Amino acid sequence: MQEAAVIVVGAGTSGLAASACLTRHSIPYILLEREDCYASLWQKYTYDRVHLHLRKQVCQLPHMPFPPSYPHYVPRKQFLQYLNDYVNHFHIRPSYHRAVELAQYDDAHNLWRVQARNRSSGEVEDYAGGFLVVASGETAEPRVPDIEGLDTFKGKALHSTGYKNGKEFKDERVLVVGSGNSGMEIALDLANYGAQPSIIVRSPVHFVTRDMMYFASVLLNHVPLSTVENLVVILSRIVFGDLTKYGLPWPSEGPFTMKLKYGKFPVIDVGTVQKIKSGEIQVLREEINRIRGNEVVFRDGKSLPFDSIIFCTGFKRSTHKWLKGGDYLLNEDGFAKQKFPNHWKGKKGLYCVGLAQRGFYGASFDAQKIADDIASLLQSQSNTTNH
């Protein structure tokens, strides 16, 4: 049995932020990570050309800003260097290869008991702590839809986490499934490498530029959301023109409304729209019905041949499988049930960080709130004991 004041599950950026904030309060913790490195999504499962879509000021982790020399929109390589410096600065030492299988509160001893399988040895290890911080991330396990005939597809079929760049897809007909930011940018990358990408866009989507998002975030501190949203929609139509003739219908709700209501982010365009207008990226509106050989058959009965399929279909979370007694804090999909900013604290020392769909800014907010709260509770316990 290994014990510490706090058990943190997950060494992604949220777990690193929580660890740094606990360190600032000199609170001992154990950080459990199932992969062999911290921030595994960024180190192992992102494509080469990815940059932070928002300006660095809103993406930095707590208590350590990005270097002034970094560009506004930080590329993957520099972001990894920043994370490495962050881990070293706060002396963060995760326990790797630890896959949590059970976490439940022990009422008799007033602490959390955690069981994690050591993926190197296969043994189950026991941990205990007065507080449990769930930082297992919004992007835990790749989600690939169950499509009839997918196992018979003759070409390459992979999730976006397995995509690095379009070099190996040159001259290929590639179907991109999923029209979020990853899907749109991977389609762009494929086109830049000489592939022939098609992207399925089933629902209306908002396109904005990086600068639109930045100035919108600034205005939201001073102007009502509806006003900012209307301004962004008007600017988007001016910048991108009428996209309906390219198979991209306008949503009936604003971009920030859709984000708050459905967790659907606007697409931050970095060149994809121009490729769609030029015909280098084809937009498809129909859902896949089944796959037959190298033919993809759509719901309307039409079919098209493809050499490769890339699924940019998001992630699923497995928190509900191992966290017992936390369903009042997290929903069945692993996200916080309560709305920001009242979502991060549960009962009996249970917390969640980075699960409110608010990006790096939200995770930093959570981490600092959690560390401050734990520090306050530990101080109260200490005062009571001394008294």
C-alpha positions, -999 to 999 in steps of 0.1 A, spaced: 0 0 0 14 34 -11 -2 64 6 -2 101 0 -25 130 9 -37 131 -27 -41 105 -55 -41 121 -90 -53 98 -119 -39 109 -153 -6 126 -163 -20 145 -192 -19 183 -192 -47 184 -166 -29 160 -143 3 180 -147 -15 212 -138 -30 197 -107 4 183 -97 21 217 -101 -6 234 -80 -4 208 -53 34 212 -53 30 249 -48 11 241 -16 37 215 -5 9 188 -6 23 153 -12 6 134 -40 9 103 -61 3 107 -99 -8 76 -117 -5 73 -155 -13 43 -177 9 53 -206 48 53 -206 50 91 -207 32 123 -195 9 141 -220 8 110 -242 -18 125 -265 7 153 -274 38 131 -274 24 101 -293 -10 106 -308 -11 140 -325 -3 148 -361 29 167 -371 14 200 -382 -8 206 -352 -6 239 -334 -25 252 -304 -56 267 -319 -59 294 -293 -33 320 -284 -7 309 -259 -20 333 -232 -51 311 -227 -32 278 -231 -5 281 -206 -6 258 -175 -7 273 -140 22 292 -125 44 290 -156 38 312 -188 51 303 -222 84 319 -231 81 353 -247 99 340 -278 71 315 -285 47 325 -313 11 333 -306 0 299 -318 24 274 -304 34 244 -326 35 209 -313 73 207 -310 75 239 -289 46 229 -268 63 196 -259 94 215 -249 72 237 -227 57 206 -211 91 191 -205 103 223 -188 70 224 -168 75 188 -155 111 195 -145 103 229 -129 77 214 -106 96 181 -101 66 161 -113 74 124 -113 44 103 -125 42 65 -118 39 52 -154 22 20 -167 -4 23 -139 -39 16 -153 -65 24 -126 -90 -4 -123 -109 6 -92 -113 38 -70 -137 39 -42 -141 57 -9 -135 38 24 -159 53 49 -144 33 78 -110 50 73 -121 82 56 -99 78 26 -99 68 -11 -86 34 -20 -73 30 -55 -62 -2 -73 -40 1 -104 -26 -26 -126 11 -23 -133 12 -28 -170 48 -38 -169 46 -65 -143 9 -73 -145 5 -70 -108 -23 -50 -91 -10 -23 -67 -29 -6 -39 -29 32 -32 -46 53 -6 -52 90 -1 -75 114 16 -83 131 -17 -88 118 -52 -84 140 -83 -97 126 -116 -76 140 -144 -80 112 -169 -88 136 -197 -114 144 -223 -95 124 -249 -90 90 -232 -98 63 -257 -102 67 -295 -137 62 -307 -143 44 -340 -179 39 -352 -192 4 -357 -197 2 -395 -208 -28 -413 -180 -43 -434 -152 -21 -419 -132 -53 -412 -133 -61 -449 -120 -28 -461 -90 -35 -484 -71 -2 -477 -58 15 -446 -83 24 -419 -71 44 -389 -81 68 -361 -68 103 -362 -45 94 -333 -26 71 -357 -22 99 -383 11 118 -385 12 135 -420 -1 130 -455 32 118 -470 21 81 -472 -12 90 -487 0 109 -518 -22 103 -548 -46 82 -527 -84 87 -524 -88 93 -487 -121 96 -468 -120 117 -436 -149 108 -412 -156 136 -388 -157 174 -394 -143 188 -362 -111 207 -360 -90 175 -363 -109 163 -394 -107 196 -411 -70 200 -405 -61 165 -415 -81 169 -447 -60 201 -454 -28 182 -446 -38 154 -470 -45 179 -498 -11 196 -492 6 163 -496 -11 155 -529 -38 132 -517 -74 134 -529 -94 139 -496 -131 138 -491 -146 148 -458 -180 139 -444 -199 169 -430 -232 157 -417 -242 186 -395 -238 224 -399 -205 238 -387 -192 273 -379 -159 284 -394 -139 311 -377 -103 323 -379 -78 322 -351 -79 360 -347 -117 359 -345 -115 335 -316 -89 355 -298 -107 388 -300 -140 371 -292 -124 357 -260 -112 393 -251 -146 408 -258 -165 382 -237 -149 398 -206 -167 430 -214 -196 424 -237 -226 400 -235 -221 366 -252 -250 371 -276 -235 403 -289 -200 388 -294 -216 357 -310 -236 378 -335 -204 398 -344 -184 365 -350 -212 352 -372 -212 384 -393 -174 384 -396 -174 347 -406 -198 353 -434 -177 383 -446 -144 363 -445 -156 330 -459 -186 340 -480 -215 317 -488 -204 282 -480 -237 265 -486 -229 261 -523 -199 240 -512 -220 217 -491 -214 235 -458 -247 248 -444 -249 275 -418 -259 264 -383 -291 279 -369 -274 285 -335 -243 306 -328 -208 291 -323 -206 297 -286 -241 286 -279 -234 253 -297 -202 248 -277 -220 254 -244 -251 233 -252 -236 204 -272 -198 206 -266 -194 213 -304 -165 236 -310 -164 259 -340 -138 250 -367 -108 273 -365 -98 274 -402 -62 273 -411 -67 269 -449 -92 241 -453 -120 264 -466 -99 275 -495 -91 239 -504 -128 231 -503 -136 261 -526 -108 251 -550 -122 215 -552 -90 200 -537 -112 187 -508 -146 172 -516 -174 176 -491 -198 147 -486 -231 151 -467 -243 115 -464 -236 91 -435 -218 58 -442 -241 28 -444 -216 1 -450 -183 -8 -465 -179 -33 -494 -143 -40 -504 -128 -7 -512 -162 9 -518 -179 30 -492 -217 29 -495 -236 59 -482 -272 61 -468 -285 74 -501 -273 43 -519 -244 59 -537 -209 45 -533 -174 58 -538 -140 40 -539 -114 49 -513 -78 38 -507 -78 49 -470 -102 60 -443 -92 82 -414 -117 84 -385 -116 118 -368 -145 107 -346 -134 117 -312 -128 99 -280 -147 81 -252 -139 80 -215 -137 50 -192 -140 67 -159 -174 51 -151 -157 16 -153 -133 23 -124 -147 52 -103 -173 40 -79 -196 65 -62 -187 94 -85 -218 95 -107 -231 127 -91 -199 145 -102 -193 130 -137 -219 119 -163 -219 85 -180 -196 99 -207 -170 110 -182 -176 148 -183 -185 170 -154 -222 171 -146 -223 206 -131 -218 237 -153 -186 257 -151 -174 271 -127 -191 249 -101 -182 215 -115 -148 206 -100 -156 196 -65 -175 165 -53 -180 149 -20 -156 132 4 -125 146 -12 -134 138 -48 -124 163 -75 -122 165 -113 -99 186 -134 -101 193 -171 -135 176 -176 -157 207 -182 -149 210 -219 -131 243 -213 -97 235 -227 -64 244 -211 -80 275 -195 -106 254 -178 -81 228 -166 -58 255 -152 -88 270 -134 -98 236 -119 -63 227 -108 -58 259 -89 -93 257 -73 -87 221 -63 -52 226 -48 -64 257 -28 -94 237 -15 -73 207 -4 -48 230 12 -76 247 32 -91 214 43 -57 200 54 -50 232 73 -84 229 91 -76 193 99 -43 203 113 -58 230 134 -84 207 148 -58 180 156 -35 205 173 -64 219 193 
